[in-house]
Amino acid sequence: MYKYLLWDIDGTVLDFLASEQYAIRVLFQKYELGTCSDEMLRTYSKINVKYWEALERNELTKQEILVGRFREFFAMFGINPALAEPFNSEYQAALGDHLVFVDHAEEMLRAEKGNYTLIAVTNGTKAAQAKKLRRSGLDQIFDAVFISEDVGYEKPNAAYFEHVFCKAGIADKTQVLLIGDSLTSDMRGGEIAGIDTFWYNPKHRINTLNIPVTYEIDDLSKLAELLR
């Protein structure tokens, strides 16, 4: 029986794309860069995923991916790449200005608080995640929060999870369930850490990477059934 629920934040509890799109559009106005179209946002999102996956593979540092993604994005659309660094700094804060919960996530967390030890596990930057957790009230729901910048390692690195297990006092890995939307950081991380995983897959993506997943679901409300 599970005792510890490890929750990813972006894409699992909070709608990251909604925050991302809001932040970029606001900053495009502030920097007088014109209108950021839906097509541009889709392009940026793909670039962003590519850079974060490189970080997960230890191919780039956190700072390299944070600035590099905007540098590449700006170059593609004729925007001065030199703006990438200041733009990214303001982007981190702006991410916490528009928060949308993933369907049923907040209800699930509040319903399970007290029944399980709820732990947030996130690769997001400390500046962005701390603000999101505070403004959403999640800091009052989670029993512990582990942001990769504080830990010193990123998911799916085994050292990240060993740190979590140590600090949270987790001795029996069979009591742990990791809930996340990312195959490469969450599900791969769970596999490496030797814990059960719950893949939140609302868009019914195909697991082309063949990463082992204990459970797969398209609606977080169904998690309650599994836990019972």
C-alpha positions, 0 to 999 in steps of 0.5 A: 500500500502506498504511503508517499505520493510524489507529484510532479508540478508542471503539466501534472498539477499545474497547466504549464502551457497556460503559464508559458503562453501567458508569460511569453506574450506579456513579455513580448509586449513589454519588450516591444517585440510585436505579437507572439502568434500561436505558431510562434508559441508552438515553435517555442514549446518544441524548442523548450522541450528539446532543451529540457530533455538535453538537461535530463541527459546531462548534456547541458547545464540549467543556465545553458538551457534556460538562456539557450532556448530563447536564443534559438527561438529569437534567432528563428524569428529575427529577434535579437538573441542578445535579449535572451538572458534578460528575457529569461530572467523576467520570464521566470517571475512571469510564469507564476503570474497566471496559474491554472490547475490541471483538471482534478489535480487540486481536488485530488491533492486536497482529498488525499492530504492527511491520508498520504505524505504528499511530496512535490518533485520538480525540475523547474527553476527555484524562482518560478516554482517557489512563486507558483507554489506560494500563489497557488496555495500548493505550499500549504498542501504539500508536506515537502517540496524538492526543487532540483536547483536546491537538490543539486540534481535533476530528474531523472537522475538517481541522485535526485531521488535518493536525496528525496528518499533521505530527506523525507525518511522513505525507507521502503520504496514499495510505499512510493508512487510517482505521479507525472506527465513526462516520460523522460523525467518522471517515468524514467526517473521512477524506473531508475529510482525503483519506484512505481509510476503513474503516467498522467497521459491526457493526450494519449501519447504513444510510449515510443521510448518503451519506458516502463510505466506501472499505471497509465491514466488520462484523468487524474480523478481516476487516481482515487480509484487506484489508491483505494 
